[in-house]
Amino acid sequence: MVKATLRLEPSELDRYRGVFASVPELVVTEGTQDRVEVGEHHRPLTILPRLPAGSDPTLAAHHLASTVPGGAVGLVAARSIPYKERDALEVAGLSWCDGRGALHLSWPGTLIHIDRGGRRRVTNETAGQNDSRLGPAGIRAVQVLLDGTDDEWTVNRLAEQARISVGQAHNVFRTMEQNRLVHAVGKGPKQRRVIDDRGAALDWLATVDGARRRPQGAATYLYARTDQEIARRFAEKASEVGVTYAVTGAAGSNLLGVPVLNRIIVTHIRVSGLKPTEALARLGLEHLEADDAGRGMNVELWNDVGEVGTFAAAPIDDIRVAPAVRVWLDLLRQGGRNRDAAQIFREQTLERT
């Protein structure tokens, strides 16, 4: 097991010694400034408080992430961190340490996750509201609803276009009705659901999707001068060996004609039907381990659970790109400057004038 070292200023060391001591894989020592080290890699460390009581975990976690200086690792340390808060912190790109012996430590190219008790099964009581019934297939269906220009839908039409069962389509509409995002018009087989506020529906979908754990990933490297060349080279390899994929995030935004970042360090690509590591093996690409990923990774494959990115992916110059709503959601998921980029992408692509 890879060990991590925390070098803390004396005041921080005294305050959090008990929390960090609960994780045997952590080496904690005194330093002149807070820093985290994993192997040869190290980063500045910002220790953060728990999310405010009674706050929306997803929104609060993203706000907390915005206070972390660029390049630093934000780490929430507390004697007890509920599972819902842990999930929200991870989605926002933050790390955490629970004083009962659990740890999630991550930054691009590095991940250490220790949770000997495992995650509890999410129920309606713990998830809150009615959003827990909206799994990956349901999220894909809402993407279909919001990716087009139509505001009126029937259950059968949604089921057909999102490739889900009629029962699942009905459940999606029922959940959206309970969140006051759609209303029914008419009765019987011709009954239609009308989207009341697309902006509110996008905000709601971002909260639901953001509450899900970050997709399983695998890092690799492709020699190319630009992110477009990276995507093209990957597309050629994927076509040759039959890997189903979709470029997403900032690279996907560029391919859709909406550049949102001056420089893309990592191209994110969703793959379905295979685990990311299996996809790399089929593609003949090197799998960079956590200790090596920071030394040149420029591609990260994400497991596309529920085909939220690969379903309805559009070919652009022979490169398959995820639907616009998914590109936006994946930008949000990465936090930091990508969150600002997501807002630009939304304004130019998803919102109507």
Summary of the structure (lengths in Angstrom):
residues: 353
radius of gyration: 21.2
end to end distance: 52.8
largest distance: 70.4
contacts: 1150
relative contact order: 0.11
helix: 42%
strand: 23%
